[in-house]
Amino acid sequence: MPIKIIRYKNKATDYVGWAIFEGGIYSIDCECESTQSFLNTGLPVAHKMINDLSIYEKNLISESDIDILSPITAPCRILCQGSNYPQSRIETGMNPNDKSFNTLFHKSDASISSPNAEIISPSHVRLLDYEVELGIVIGTDIHKETTVTKDNIHKFVAGIVLAHDVTARDIQIPQGQYFKGKSYRTFCPLGPYLCILEKDEFNYIDNLELKLFVNGELRQADNSKNLIYSPSETISELSQVTNLTAGDLLLTGSPGGGALKVPSGAIVKMLGLLPDKLKWKMFINKQKANGKYLKHGDEVISSISSADGYIDLGTQRNRVRFD
């Protein structure tokens, strides 16, 4: 069975620890400051505990006594995929059937925040977008080119996590800065659970339902079976150009339904004839007019689960605040 792991802070003592969430919250006896150290030394303890939680009643803690933190800790690498669902490609003017290249980029680990924390946007950001994503947590170091498949992915991946790839589109697109536009602090709520999978449970990665609501309105909904590049394909490709370490995170791309709307081909051609300053001013004003971008006070609720409920990565509830 999958093991739901949370990282928490005791409200009274500020102690930060790890726990199993299974019909209660059972603290894990380990001193692990990072996700990497937890995977190496804390996870074996969790595997032992899950066999019979009834004998660990002394480890029970009350949810009211803790704050739930991100189960992924800095320092780590956050590697991201762009336009990895057909519908998102259609909305951005791309061919959904074109598989000529995998769009890969980084997001700063300074953006990591707790699953229910505020999303705090700098005041200069005008186009704040939402992107629910399935996160893949690397379980072991990969320091050479490696072929990862659906049959052996369990050897390289520890589990999965709910992620929200918040993005400042007016930084990302006019400035051409993916890294900056996606990396402001609080722009990556993670959790609440790090869901540890057994070998025969990894098939669920290919059949998970992603949903995101803004103020109660469903904005994004898709299934991970529609991913253009699978996690195994992407990890294989990444291993050709970079090292991966236990605790690193791969964000697999966001479904369609985001606030960003690409203008028609005719308008794009027209904008291309204008000076850059005027072109991007018109782009930003047109985007703002669609009313979908996040505003101060908005509530974003996101979730990922399997249709049968066997896999449930929990729910994030984030309020938006502009500084």
N, C-alpha and C positions, 0 to 999 in steps of 0.2 A: 504494500500500500504506500501511496505517497506520504511523505512526512512534511508537514507545514512547520517551518521554522520562522520564529520571529526574533527580532532584536529589540530590546526594550531598555528604558531608563526608569529606575525607581524614583517616583516623584519626591519622596521624603529624603532619600540618601544620595540621589544622583548616580547610584550604581548602575552601570551598563552591563547587561547580560544577554544571554541567549536562552530561548525556550521553545518547547514543542507546543503547538496549538492543536489539541485533539480532545474535544470534550472538556476542556479546561486548559489552563496555561501552566505547564510544568517546566520550571527552570532547569537548565542543563548545567551540571557541575563542570564548568570549564572556564578558564580565564583566557578569552580570545578577543584581542583588540580589533581584529580585522576579519573580513569574510574569508580571506585566504587562510588565516590561522584556524578559523572555525572549521573550514572544510578539511583541514589536515588533522586537527586534534579534537575538535568538538563533535564533529559528525559521527565518528565511531561511537561516542558516548550516547548520542541521540538514537543511533541504530539499536544499541543495547536496551535503552529505555523503552522504545516503542514496542518491544516484544511483550512487555507486561507493565503498563503504566500504573496498575493498581498498587504496586509496591513502592511507588514514588510519590505517595500522597503528601509526604513532608515537603516536596518540591513545589506544591501548588501555590500559585500566587494570584492575587485578585487583579482583574483587568482595570479596576478603578484606581489601583495603586501605581499604575505604570503609564508611561507614554510609549507608544509603539514607534520605533525608529525605522529607517531604511535598513533592510537586511544586507544591502550592498554598501561597503564602506570605501572611502578614499584612504590611501591612494589606490586607484585601479584605472584601467583603460575602459572607456566607453566607446565602442565602435558601432557605427550606425549604417543602416541601409536606407537608401532613398527610393521612392517610387517603386515599391516592391509588391504592390497589389494592382491588379488590372484597372480597377475603378479609379484609383488615385492617379494612374498614368493617363487615363482618359481625361480626367479633370484638369490635368496640367498640360494637355495638348500633345501627349506622347502616344505612340502605338502600343497598345496593351499586349500585343503578341510579339513585340521585338525583344529578343533575349540576347542582344549583341554584347551587352556589358552590364555588370553589377555596379550600381552607384554606392560607393563606400566613403565614409568620412568619420571624423572624430567629434565627440562632445566632451567638454571638460568635466572631470569628476567633482569640481567645485559646484556644479549645478545640482548634485544629489541632495534630495530633501526627503522628509518623512512622508508617508502615504496620505496623511491628513493635514499636512502643513499648508500654510498660505502660499500661493504663487505670487511672488512679489515682483512686479515689473518695474524697471526703471521708467521714470516719468517721460523720457524722450521717445520711448517705444510707442508707435501708433498702430501697428498691425500685429497684435498678439494672437497667435494661433495655437490650437490644441491638436495633439496627435497621440492617441492611445496606441501602445505597441506591446508586443510580446518580447520579453527579454530572456535571452539565453545566457546562463551563468556557466562560465568555463570552470571545469572541475579539476583539471590537471595541466601542468605546463606543457605547451606545445612550442618547441624551439627548433623545429625543422619542418620542411615541407611534408605535409601529412594528408593522406586521403581519408576523409571522414565520410561515412555512408550512413544510411538509415540503420544498418545492421551493427555498426560499431560506435555510433555516436555516444552511447552510454559510457564509453571509455574516456571520453573527453569533456563531457558536459555533466555538471552536477545536478542542475535543475533549472527551473524557469521562474520568472517573476513578472508581475504587472508593472509596466512602465508608462510614463507620460512624458513624451518628448515635446515640451513646450518650446515654441519657436517665435522669435521676433522677425516676421517676414520683411519688414522694412529695413532690417539690417542684413538679413540673409540674401535677399534678391538684388536690391539696388547696389549694395556694396559688394556683392559676390562673396559674402563671408558666412559660410555655413557654420564654422566653428564658433564665431562670436555670436551669431544670431541665435544659436541654440544653447549657449553656455552660461548665460547669466545665472547668478545664484538663485536657487529654488526652481530652476527650469527643468528639473528631472525628479519628480516624486517617484519613489520606488516602494514596492511592497503592497500590502502589509506582509505577505508571506514570501519566503524563499521556499518553493515547493520542490523538495528532493524526490527524484523519480527513480524507481527501480528499472532494471533492464527492459522488462516487458511492458513498461508504461510509457516508453518514449514515443510510441506510435501516436499518443495523444497530442504530441506537438503539432501534428498535421491535421488536427481537427478540433480547434479551440475557437470559441465564439468571443469576439472582441466587441465591446460596446462603450460608447461615450455619450453622456448627456450634458447639455448646458442649460441650466435653469429648468430642468425637467424635460427639455426637448431632446429627442434622440438625434444626434448629429452624425455619429459614426457607428456602423455595424458591418461586420464581415467575419469570415472564418479563415483561420490560418491555413486551411487546405488550399486557399487561393494564392498563397505566396508564390511569386514568380521564381525567386531563388530561395531554395530551402535552407534551413540552418546548416545542414551538413555540407551542402555545396559552398555556402559562404565561408564556413570555418576552413574548409579545404583551400579556398582561394586566398583567404587572409594568411594562412600559413606559408604561402609562397612569398609574402612580402614583409611579414612582421612576426615577432614572437608573441605568444599569448601565455598568460599566467593564471593560475587558479584564482578565482575571484573577479576576473575581468568579465565584462558584460557586452553582449551583442544585442543591439536593438534591431529588430527584423523588419522595420518599416511600418507605416501607418495606413489604415484603410482610407478609402475615399470619404468625402463628407467634411473635409476641413474647410476652414474659412477662405483659404486662398482660391481664387478663381482666375484662370488665365484668360486674357482677352482673346477675341477671335483673331484669325490669321490676318485679316485685313487691318485690324486695329494695331496689331503687333508691327506690321509693315509700316504703317503710318507713324507710329511712335519712334520707329527706327530712323526716321528722317529728321527728328527733332533733336535739339541740343540735349545732352544728358540731363542737365538740371531740370529742364522743363519736362522731359520725358518721364523722369521718375516722380516728379511732383504730380503729374497727371495719373500715373500708375497708382500712387498711394491714395490719391483722392477717390479714384474709381473703386479701389479695394475697400476703403472705409465705407463707401456708400452701400455696400451689400449687407451691412448690419450683422454679419456673422462673427466678426472678430471679438475676442474677449474684452470685457469692460470691467471697470472697478465694481466690485461687489458680486460679480457673477459666481455661480456655484457650478463646478465641474465634477461630475460623478463618472467614474470609469470602472470597468470590470472585465475579467477574462475567466471563462470557465468552459468545461465541456458540456455538451447537451445533456448528458446523463448525470451531471453533477459530481462525477468521480474526481475530476480535477477542478479545483476552485482556487484561483489566485487571490481571491478577496476583492474588496471594493475600496477605491480611493475617493475621498470627498475633499475637494480643494476649493477654497475661496480665493478669488483673485483680488489683489490689492495693487494699485499703482502708487508708487512713492512720489 
